[in-house]
Amino acid sequence: MPTPPRRVLLLLCVSGVAACQGDAGGDDPFGPGGLPADAAAGGAARPEAGAPPADDDHTGLPRVDRLIDAAAACGEQSPRTTPAGWQLVLTGSSGCTLHAPPDFTPVGAGTQTTAVQLGDAAALGVMVLAGVPEAGRVAACTPDGLADFALDVVRARCPAAEPLYFEAYTEVVAGVPLPVGDLFWTCAADGHTTIGYFNVSVHGTTPLCELLIIGAWMPEAEVESTVCTLTQIMASLQCPTPGGEVCIDAECAADCRARGFAGGACHEDACVCQ
């Protein structure tokens, strides 16, 4: 597949790897060290058997391709397209941030595992996992291993979750080749079906495995009406650049005002709009 679905949904913390990881521990919804308390490496997620050949932007699986097409219809999204009035949420403890609509609830903000979700039922939302997992949490520090781990994170909430499609590949970010993968999954429970997506990426293997996982979930019946909000949340993820360009408060504030925010300020060399 010369141009796989990652071209539509891939959203990495492109400002730098080290700055995207949080500290271990903290008040985290998924257990010690910012990782799910009951997660263990499970079966590998793979494309469905007998899937038809895909074109450049599709997998050949109707449910997955519907999500890809809906995301593509959202157009270009980035931190600069964040709507005014969205709330700032810290992800990790190294200065990474994202923005979410005011009616979304942050869970685990400032820890290794951060989610923003809508309503008590959390029928849709975005999740970011970043940092170094506890020993034994990830079976292998590879895209396949992280995909298994991400699926186990989902199963901690929805035990019936199953993979729809997975593809591992190499993506060059800031001149550095990173092992990454795309996981599409689904879960049926209580008469409702959820569909979701995770991008998984390996940022270091020695001495410890460093990972970044970002993704979203939504009711499958509401893909077209919800996906653009979720992809915009993911696209708003920003991290400081280690050794990179220095953030200047005046320039940051002016840029944020031009985007419709009240202002902005530098936070650990990242411009954060307010």
PyMOL commands that set and color helices and strands:
alter all, ss='L'
color gray80, all
select helices_A, chain A and resi 6-9+18-20+32-34+62-72+79-81+143-155+220-235+249-258
alter helices_A, ss='H'
color red, helices_A
select strands_A, chain A and resi 87-90+97-100+104-107+113-118+125-131+162-173+176-189+192-204+210-219+264-267+270-273
alter strands_A, ss='S'
color yellow, strands_A
deselect
rebuild
show_as cartoon
